Amino acid sequence: MGHGEPTGSRDAAAGEAKLAAVDEQFRLIVEAAPNALVLVGADGRIGLVNAEAERLFGYAREELIGREIDHLVPERFRRQHAQHRAMFAASPQARPMGAGRDLFALRKDGAEVPVEIGLSPMTTEAGRHVLISLTDITARKSAETALQAREVLLRAATDNAAVGLVLLDRARRYTFVNAAYIDILKLPCRPEDLIGKGPAEVLTPVYASQISPHLDRAFAGERVTYELARTLPHGGETRHYAVVHDPLREQAGAATGVIVTMFDITERKRIEQDLRNSQKQLADRLGELQTFLEVSPIGISLAFDATCQNVWVNPALRALLRSHNDAGPLAHREQTAPYRVLRKGEPVSPGDMPMQRCCALGQPILDEEIEIVFDDGAKRTLLESAQPLFDEKGGVRGCIAFDVDITERKRSEENIGMLMREVNHRAKNLLSVVQAVARQTAKTGDPDAFVERLTDRIKALAASHDLLVRSEWRGVEMFDLVASQLEHLQDLIGSRILLNGPPARVNSNAAQAIGLALHELATNSGKYGALSGAQGGVRVSWSIESGDAGHAFRMEWREHGGPAVEPPQRTGFGYVVTVRMAEYALSGKVDLDFARSGLVWRLRTPAHRILETGYR
């Protein structure tokens, strides 16, 4: 037997070296993580933090190590936090923390930071630990607050969205249903078939009873989010949904309706269940690292060499890239890869990818936006950051990269921008009309009369505008337009006020002009004309006629049975609105006849100027 170091000692030394390498690899990956990471022991004390945790909490690393985790929780949440810790210890599993609630972390300077928290239990030779991942969502919460008032309107106006959208009124009857809602719930009807009905008439009693308590909370003014499982009547398939109830409030704060947004999350629930089933409790530190990488929702790739030839890719990134092997397509793209990589619309060569440049330069590559274009035309937008890994001599030995799928965020930003431009355009047009009304009304000279008349005219304009908003600016039915301007006289409609005309949908400009004219005619009739007494009446009619010059739209306001009419000595703003503005806005001809038997107002204009459907 030769002399030398015993075999057992050499094996032990090799094992310690391997463990040290794994520890170093774990430490570097934790340090490079974009989220704050905190490792907490069973005694509730902090055992490990990364640099991002130092930045988030404002403490130096040595101040955090050994400190109880409760010190990083705002005072008002600590008692409840202790209860949640105990519940998690009794049934530990990787999951997000505080689903459906706002979570906050407490900084050293006393400031509270809104965060998202993920929990991953770990068991080592040192005992049971919990790895806590924290994401600072301050910027996102600020953006959500700024857009909160507009989000409900935008969701309600999006009939082509890939989510189910319905609007329930105070009586819990459907007033709006989009096609996606019908498709998601697999209902055997059309969206319009649900209008006027309630959930209890459309859905099964079990399902209707499940959503009823949530609707109670929404009508009480609370924004409600929850998940729901439903077994379809045909085939017995169980579908899972994420549901949001947004109350629509009056100025006084009472809910006048509820917008219901529904997402089919069946596939997501199935994937989550598969991930939970696939998770294994590993016995050593390498296993803990593997679990952390496997369950991360962010795409992660790890290059084990400076040339990025040996690359491990986590499941999230494999799913994003439609890959079924461990080769890193972003780092080493093969000719058979079913996609192209673009940066600002230009192709990116394999050597110019963020991971390769990170290793070549030995410097971090942060938040670089790249686009993946698949052979079938599908596109995904990724935000990639790469951090170099160094060996003991300071040389680059590889890198780690994080890829976040921002496809939906980019699409949402584009949609919001488009909708905001449209809202801005409509608002400018409306303000121009209000300005013209105010300028003409101000000529009365009497401040009190000015306020009263301007208020009435703006209300008339608002009534037409409400109809346009409800129709998503796709025109207004004439009957609805006339009824809205005569709402204060609705008790007389059908008796002293008769409406007659075919279905006709007028465009937004016509709705505003005709609405203002009808308001002026109704106001004048109530003060001086046929509706000022107890006997007179009004007949409002409209028709579409064809002739040699094409189709023409005719409308008439005819009064009868009132006081004898005397032509006015001078013309005022009422004449401007009913005649001049109507002629200008509608490109037509208006006749105003002050017959002694009753005032008659007639409008004639080319049909294609004011109707939504194509008349020529």
C-alpha positions in Angstrom: 0.0 0.0 0.0 1.5 3.4 -1.0 1.8 6.4 1.2 -0.3 9.5 0.8 -3.6 11.0 1.9 -6.3 8.5 2.8 -9.0 7.9 0.3 -11.7 9.0 2.9 -10.0 12.4 3.4 -9.8 13.0 -0.3 -13.5 12.2 -0.7 -14.5 14.4 2.2 -12.4 17.3 0.8 -14.0 16.8 -2.6 -17.5 16.8 -1.0 -16.7 20.0 0.9 -15.4 21.7 -2.3 -18.5 20.7 -4.2 -20.8 22.0 -1.3 -18.8 25.2 -1.2 -19.2 25.6 -5.0 -23.0 25.0 -4.7 -23.1 27.5 -1.8 -21.3 30.1 -3.8 -23.5 29.5 -6.8 -26.6 29.8 -4.7 -25.3 33.1 -3.1 -24.5 34.6 -6.5 -27.9 33.7 -7.9 -29.6 35.1 -4.9 -27.6 38.3 -5.1 -28.4 38.6 -8.8 -32.1 38.1 -8.4 -34.2 41.2 -9.3 -36.5 40.7 -6.3 -35.7 41.1 -2.7 -35.0 37.7 -1.1 -35.1 37.0 2.6 -34.5 33.5 4.2 -36.2 33.1 7.6 -35.7 30.3 10.0 -38.3 28.4 12.0 -37.7 30.8 14.9 -38.8 33.8 12.8 -35.4 35.3 12.5 -33.7 36.4 9.3 -30.7 34.2 8.2 -30.0 35.5 4.7 -30.8 38.6 2.6 -29.6 39.8 -0.8 -28.6 43.3 -2.0 -32.1 44.1 -3.3 -33.5 43.4 0.2 -31.0 45.9 1.6 -32.2 48.5 -0.9 -35.9 47.7 -0.3 -35.8 47.9 3.5 -33.1 50.5 3.9 -31.1 48.4 6.3 -27.5 47.2 6.0 -27.1 43.5 5.6 -25.6 43.1 9.1 -28.6 45.0 10.6 -31.1 42.5 9.1 -29.3 39.2 9.9 -30.7 37.8 13.1 -33.5 40.3 13.3 -37.1 39.0 13.7 -39.0 39.1 10.5 -41.9 40.9 12.3 -39.8 44.0 12.5 -40.2 44.4 8.7 -44.0 44.3 9.0 -46.0 47.5 9.8 -47.2 47.6 13.4 -50.9 47.4 12.5 -50.4 44.1 10.8 -48.0 42.3 13.2 -50.6 40.4 15.3 -52.4 39.1 12.2 -49.0 38.3 10.6 -48.1 36.1 13.5 -51.3 34.1 13.0 -50.6 33.7 9.3 -47.1 32.5 10.1 -48.4 29.9 12.3 -51.0 28.8 9.7 -48.2 28.6 7.0 -46.0 26.6 9.4 -48.8 24.0 9.9 -49.2 23.6 6.1 -46.1 24.9 4.2 -46.3 25.1 0.5 -45.0 27.4 -2.2 -47.5 30.1 -2.9 -48.1 33.9 -3.1 -48.9 35.6 0.1 -52.0 37.6 0.9 -54.0 36.9 -2.3 -56.6 39.6 -2.8 -55.1 41.9 -0.1 -52.8 44.9 -0.2 -49.4 44.0 1.5 -46.9 46.4 2.9 -43.3 46.2 4.1 -41.8 48.5 6.7 -38.6 50.3 5.9 -35.9 51.4 8.4 -37.0 55.1 8.0 -40.6 54.1 8.9 -42.0 54.4 5.4 -44.4 51.7 4.2 -43.8 50.1 0.8 -46.5 48.2 -1.1 -45.1 44.8 -2.1 -46.0 41.4 -3.7 -44.7 38.5 -1.6 -44.0 34.9 -2.6 -43.3 32.1 0.0 -41.3 28.9 -0.7 -40.7 26.5 2.2 -37.3 24.8 2.4 -35.9 22.0 4.7 -32.2 21.7 5.2 -29.9 20.0 7.7 -30.1 23.2 9.7 -33.9 22.8 9.9 -37.0 24.3 8.2 -36.7 27.7 6.5 -38.9 29.9 4.4 -37.6 31.8 1.4 -39.5 35.0 1.0 -39.5 36.9 -2.4 -40.6 40.5 -2.3 -41.3 42.8 -5.2 -41.6 46.6 -4.7 -44.9 47.6 -6.6 -44.9 51.2 -5.6 -44.8 52.5 -9.2 -47.5 50.0 -10.3 -49.8 51.0 -7.4 -49.3 54.7 -8.2 -50.2 54.0 -11.9 -53.2 51.9 -10.8 -54.5 54.7 -8.6 -54.1 57.3 -11.4 -56.0 55.1 -13.9 -58.6 53.7 -11.5 -61.3 56.1 -12.5 -60.8 55.4 -16.2 -60.4 51.6 -16.0 -64.1 50.9 -15.4 -65.1 52.9 -18.4 -62.4 51.4 -20.6 -63.4 47.9 -19.6 -67.1 48.6 -20.3 -66.3 50.1 -23.7 -64.3 47.1 -24.8 -66.7 44.7 -26.5 -64.0 42.9 -28.4 -61.9 42.0 -25.4 -60.9 38.4 -24.7 -62.7 38.6 -21.3 -66.4 38.4 -20.4 -67.9 41.8 -19.7 -71.5 42.4 -18.4 -73.2 45.4 -16.8 -75.9 44.8 -14.2 -78.3 47.6 -13.2 -79.7 48.3 -9.7 -82.3 45.6 -10.2 -79.5 43.1 -11.1 -80.7 42.9 -14.7 -78.3 42.6 -17.6 -78.0 45.9 -19.5 -74.9 45.0 -21.4 -73.4 41.6 -22.4 -70.4 41.0 -24.7 -69.9 37.9 -26.8 -66.9 36.7 -24.8 -69.2 36.3 -21.7 -71.5 34.0 -23.6 -68.5 32.0 -25.0 -66.7 31.7 -21.6 -69.8 30.4 -19.8 -70.9 28.3 -22.9 -74.4 29.7 -22.7 -76.8 28.6 -25.5 -77.9 32.1 -26.5 -76.8 35.4 -27.9 -75.7 38.4 -25.9 -78.9 40.3 -26.6 -81.0 37.5 -25.3 -79.8 38.2 -21.8 -80.8 41.9 -21.7 -83.4 42.5 -19.1 -82.9 39.2 -17.4 -81.1 38.5 -14.1 -78.3 35.9 -13.3 -80.8 33.8 -11.5 -82.8 33.4 -14.8 -79.8 32.6 -16.9 -77.5 30.6 -14.7 -78.1 27.4 -12.7 -79.4 28.0 -9.2 -76.1 26.7 -7.6 -74.0 29.1 -9.6 -76.4 32.1 -9.2 -76.3 31.5 -5.4 -72.5 31.5 -5.4 -72.2 34.9 -7.0 -75.1 36.5 -5.1 -73.0 37.4 -1.9 -70.3 38.9 -4.0 -72.8 41.1 -5.9 -74.2 42.2 -2.5 -70.7 43.5 -1.6 -70.3 45.2 -5.0 -73.6 47.0 -4.8 -72.5 48.1 -1.3 -69.7 50.0 -3.1 -66.8 47.5 -2.7 -64.6 46.2 -5.5 -64.8 42.4 -5.3 -62.4 39.9 -6.8 -62.8 36.1 -6.4 -62.3 32.8 -8.2 -65.2 30.5 -9.2 -65.5 26.9 -10.4 -68.4 25.8 -12.5 -69.3 22.5 -14.0 -70.7 22.8 -17.5 -74.2 21.3 -18.0 -73.1 19.3 -21.1 -70.1 17.0 -20.8 -69.5 17.7 -17.1 -66.3 19.7 -17.7 -65.3 21.9 -14.8 -64.1 25.4 -15.7 -62.4 28.0 -13.5 -62.9 31.7 -13.6 -61.4 34.8 -12.1 -64.3 37.3 -11.5 -64.1 41.0 -10.7 -67.1 43.2 -9.7 -66.6 46.9 -10.1 -69.4 49.2 -8.7 -70.6 52.1 -10.8 -71.2 55.0 -8.4 -73.3 58.1 -8.5 -71.8 61.4 -7.2 -73.2 60.7 -3.8 -71.4 57.4 -3.7 -74.3 54.9 -4.1 -73.8 52.1 -6.6 -76.1 52.3 -9.6 -74.8 49.2 -11.2 -72.0 46.7 -11.3 -69.5 45.8 -14.1 -68.7 42.1 -14.0 -65.4 41.1 -15.6 -64.8 37.4 -16.1 -61.6 35.6 -17.1 -61.4 31.9 -18.0 -58.4 30.7 -15.9 -58.9 27.0 -16.4 -55.7 26.5 -18.2 -53.8 28.5 -15.7 -55.3 26.5 -12.8 -54.3 23.3 -14.6 -50.8 24.5 -15.0 -50.6 25.6 -11.4 -51.8 22.2 -10.3 -49.3 20.5 -12.5 -46.5 22.6 -11.0 -47.7 21.9 -7.5 -47.8 18.2 -8.2 -44.3 18.3 -9.8 -42.6 20.0 -6.9 -40.4 17.8 -4.8 -38.8 18.3 -1.5 -35.0 17.9 -2.1 -32.5 17.0 0.6 -29.6 19.3 -0.2 -28.9 22.9 -1.2 -28.7 22.2 -4.9 -32.2 20.7 -4.7 -33.5 23.9 -2.9 -31.9 26.0 -5.7 -33.5 23.8 -8.3 -36.9 24.2 -6.7 -36.6 27.9 -6.5 -35.7 28.1 -10.2 -38.4 25.6 -11.3 -41.4 27.4 -9.7 -40.3 31.0 -10.7 -42.9 32.6 -13.0 -40.0 34.6 -14.5 -38.0 33.1 -17.3 -34.5 32.2 -16.0 -31.5 30.9 -17.9 -28.1 30.0 -16.4 -25.0 29.8 -18.5 -22.3 27.5 -17.0 -19.5 28.8 -19.3 -18.4 32.1 -20.8 -19.3 31.1 -24.3 -22.9 30.4 -23.3 -22.8 26.9 -25.0 -23.9 25.0 -21.8 -27.1 26.7 -20.7 -29.9 25.6 -18.4 -33.4 27.1 -19.0 -36.2 27.1 -16.5 -39.8 25.9 -17.4 -41.2 29.5 -17.6 -38.7 30.4 -20.3 -39.1 27.1 -22.1 -42.9 27.7 -22.2 -42.3 31.2 -23.6 -40.0 29.9 -26.3 -42.1 26.7 -27.0 -39.0 24.7 -26.3 -38.9 21.2 -24.8 -35.2 20.8 -24.0 -32.7 22.3 -21.7 -30.7 24.1 -24.4 -30.9 27.9 -24.1 -32.3 29.1 -27.4 -31.9 32.7 -26.5 -28.3 32.2 -25.8 -27.4 29.7 -28.5 -30.0 29.7 -31.3 -30.0 26.7 -33.6 -31.0 26.9 -37.2 -34.1 24.8 -36.5 -35.4 27.1 -33.8 -39.0 28.0 -34.7 -38.7 31.8 -34.2 -36.6 34.9 -34.9 -35.2 37.3 -32.3 -35.6 41.1 -33.0 -34.4 44.2 -31.3 -36.1 47.4 -32.3 -37.3 45.6 -35.4 -33.9 44.4 -36.5 -32.7 40.8 -36.4 -30.3 39.9 -33.5 -27.5 37.5 -34.2 -26.7 34.8 -31.6 -23.5 36.5 -30.6 -25.3 39.8 -30.0 -27.8 38.4 -27.5 -27.8 39.9 -23.9 -26.3 36.8 -22.4 -23.4 36.7 -24.9 -22.7 40.4 -24.5 -22.9 40.1 -20.7 -20.2 37.4 -20.7 -18.0 39.1 -23.3 -18.1 42.5 -21.5 -18.2 41.1 -17.9 -20.9 43.7 -17.2 -24.6 43.5 -16.4 -27.1 44.0 -19.3 -30.2 45.5 -17.8 -33.8 45.7 -19.0 -33.2 45.1 -22.7 -36.4 44.6 -24.7 -36.4 41.9 -27.3 -39.1 40.5 -29.5 -39.6 36.8 -30.3 -41.4 36.2 -33.6 -42.5 32.5 -34.1 -42.8 30.9 -37.5 -46.6 30.8 -37.2 -46.6 34.6 -36.8 -47.2 34.8 -33.0 -45.1 37.3 -31.1 -43.9 37.7 -27.6 -42.1 40.7 -26.1 -39.5 39.9 -23.3 -37.6 42.2 -21.0 -34.2 40.6 -20.4 -31.5 41.3 -17.9 -28.2 39.4 -17.6 -25.7 39.4 -14.7 -22.2 38.0 -15.1 -20.9 35.3 -12.8 -17.2 35.3 -11.9 -14.7 32.7 -10.8 -12.3 33.0 -7.9 -9.7 34.8 -10.2 -12.2 37.4 -11.3 -12.8 35.9 -14.7 -16.2 35.4 -16.2 -17.4 31.8 -15.8 -21.0 32.3 -17.1 -24.0 34.4 -16.4 -27.6 34.3 -15.2 -30.4 36.0 -17.2 -34.0 36.8 -16.3 -36.7 37.2 -18.9 -40.1 38.8 -18.1 -42.9 38.4 -20.6 -44.3 41.9 -21.1 -46.4 41.1 -24.2 -49.8 41.8 -22.5 -48.5 44.9 -20.8 -47.3 46.3 -24.1 -50.6 45.5 -25.8 -52.5 47.0 -22.9 -50.5 50.2 -23.0 -51.2 50.5 -26.8 -54.9 49.9 -26.2 -55.1 52.5 -23.4 -53.2 55.0 -25.5 -55.6 54.5 -28.4 -58.7 54.8 -26.2 -57.4 57.9 -24.4 -56.8 59.6 -27.7 -60.4 58.9 -28.7 -61.7 60.1 -25.4 -59.6 63.3 -25.8 -61.0 63.9 -29.3 -64.6 63.5 -28.1 -64.0 65.7 -25.1 -62.6 68.5 -27.2 -65.6 68.4 -29.6 -68.0 68.5 -26.6 -66.2 71.4 -25.0 -66.4 73.4 -28.2 -70.2 72.9 -28.3 -70.5 73.9 -24.6 -68.4 77.0 -25.3 -70.7 78.0 -28.2 -73.8 77.5 -26.0 -72.3 79.5 -23.2 -71.3 82.4 -25.5 -74.7 82.7 -27.0 -76.5 82.3 -23.6 -74.4 85.0 -22.1 -76.0 87.5 -24.4 -79.2 87.5 -22.2 -77.5 90.1 -19.9 -79.2 88.8 -16.8 -76.8 86.7 -14.6 -79.5 84.7 -13.0 -81.2 84.0 -16.3 -77.8 83.1 -17.8 -77.1 80.5 -15.1 -80.5 79.0 -15.4 -80.6 78.8 -19.2 -77.0 77.6 -19.4 -77.7 74.9 -16.9 -80.7 73.7 -18.8 -78.9 73.7 -22.1 -75.9 71.8 -20.8 -78.3 69.3 -19.3 -79.9 68.9 -22.7 -76.4 68.4 -24.2 -75.5 65.9 -21.5 -78.7 63.9 -22.2 -77.6 63.4 -25.8 -74.1 62.7 -24.7 -75.2 60.0 -22.3 -77.0 58.2 -25.1 -73.9 58.4 -27.2 -71.7 57.0 -24.5 -74.0 54.1 -23.8 -73.9 53.3 -27.5 -70.1 53.7 -27.5 -70.5 56.6 -30.0 -72.1 54.4 -32.6 -75.1 56.6 -33.0 -78.5 57.1 -31.2 -82.0 55.9 -32.1 -84.3 58.9 -32.9 -87.0 57.7 -30.5 -84.5 57.5 -27.6 -83.1 60.9 -28.5 -86.5 62.6 -28.5 -87.6 60.8 -25.3 -84.4 61.9 -23.5 -85.0 65.6 -24.3 -88.6 65.3 -23.2 -87.9 63.3 -20.1 -89.2 66.2 -17.8 -92.5 65.9 -19.8 -92.6 62.1 -19.9 -96.0 61.9 -18.2 -97.4 63.7 -21.3 -95.8 61.3 -23.9 -98.5 59.2 -25.4 -101.3 61.6 -24.6 -100.5 65.3 -25.3 -97.2 64.5 -26.8 -97.2 62.0 -29.7 -94.0 60.6 -31.2 -94.1 58.9 -34.7 -91.3 57.8 -37.0 -89.5 54.7 -38.3 -86.3 53.3 -36.6 -83.5 55.6 -37.5 -80.0 55.9 -35.9 -78.4 59.3 -36.2 -74.7 60.1 -35.8 -73.1 61.9 -32.9 -73.1 65.4 -34.5 -76.8 65.1 -35.4 -77.7 63.8 -31.9 -76.2 66.9 -30.3 -77.7 69.4 -32.8 -81.2 67.8 -32.8 -81.1 67.3 -29.0 -80.4 71.0 -28.4 -83.1 72.1 -30.9 -85.7 69.8 -29.2 -84.8 71.2 -25.8 -85.3 74.8 -27.0 -88.7 73.8 -28.7 -89.9 72.0 -25.5 -88.8 74.8 -23.2 -90.6 77.4 -25.4 -93.7 75.3 -25.6 -93.8 74.8 -21.9 -93.5 78.6 -21.3 -95.5 80.1 -24.1 -96.8 77.4 -26.5 -99.1 74.4 -26.6 -97.8 72.8 -23.4 -98.2 76.0 -21.3 -101.8 75.3 -20.7 -103.9 72.2 -20.0 -105.3 71.5 -23.5 -102.6 71.9 -26.1 -100.4 69.1 -27.5 -97.4 68.4 -29.7 -96.7 66.0 -32.4 -93.1 65.0 -33.2 -92.6 63.0 -36.3 -89.7 62.0 -38.6 -89.4 60.1 -41.8 -86.9 59.0 -44.5 -88.0 59.8 -48.1 -86.5 58.9 -51.4 -86.3 61.2 -54.4 -84.3 62.1 -57.5 -81.7 63.7 -55.4 -81.4 60.7 -53.1 -82.8 59.9 -49.6 -83.8 62.8 -47.4 -84.5 62.9 -43.7 -87.5 65.0 -42.6 -88.5 65.9 -39.0 -91.3 68.0 -37.8 -92.4 69.6 -34.4 -96.0 70.7 -34.7 -98.0 72.3 -31.8 -101.8 72.6 -31.6 -104.5 73.6 -29.1 -102.4 76.2 -27.3 -102.5 80.0 -27.1 -102.6 81.9 -30.4 -99.0 82.3 -31.7 -97.6 85.7 -32.3 -94.3 86.0 -34.3 -91.5 87.3 -32.1 -90.3 90.9 -32.5 -86.7 89.8 -32.4 -84.7 86.6 -32.7 -82.7 85.3 -29.8 -80.5 82.3 -29.0 -83.5 79.9 -29.3 -83.7 80.9 -33.0 -79.9 80.4 -33.3 -80.2 76.9 -31.9 -83.3 75.7 -33.6 -82.5 77.2 -37.0 -79.0 78.4 -37.7 -77.1 75.8 -35.6 -79.3 73.0 -36.9 -78.9 74.0 -40.5 -75.1 74.4 -40.1 -74.5 71.1 -38.1 -76.9 69.0 -40.2 -76.2 70.6 -43.7 -80.0 70.9 -44.1 -82.8 73.4 -44.3 -85.0 74.5 -41.3 -88.4 76.2 -41.5 -89.9 77.9 -38.4 -93.5 78.8 -39.0 -95.3 80.9 -36.3 -98.8 79.9 -37.4 -101.5 81.2 -35.1 -102.8 77.7 -34.5 -99.5 76.5 -33.3 -95.7 76.8 -33.9 -94.3 74.4 -36.6 -90.6 73.5 -36.9 -89.5 71.5 -39.9 -86.1 70.1 -40.8 -85.0 68.6 -44.1 -81.5 67.3 -44.8 -79.8 64.6 -46.9 -80.1 61.3 -45.0 -76.5 60.4 -45.4 -75.5 63.5 -43.5 -77.0 62.4 -40.2 -77.9 58.7 -40.3 -75.4 56.0 -39.4 -76.6 53.6 -42.1 -75.7 54.3 -45.7 -78.4 56.4 -47.3 -77.6 58.2 -50.6 
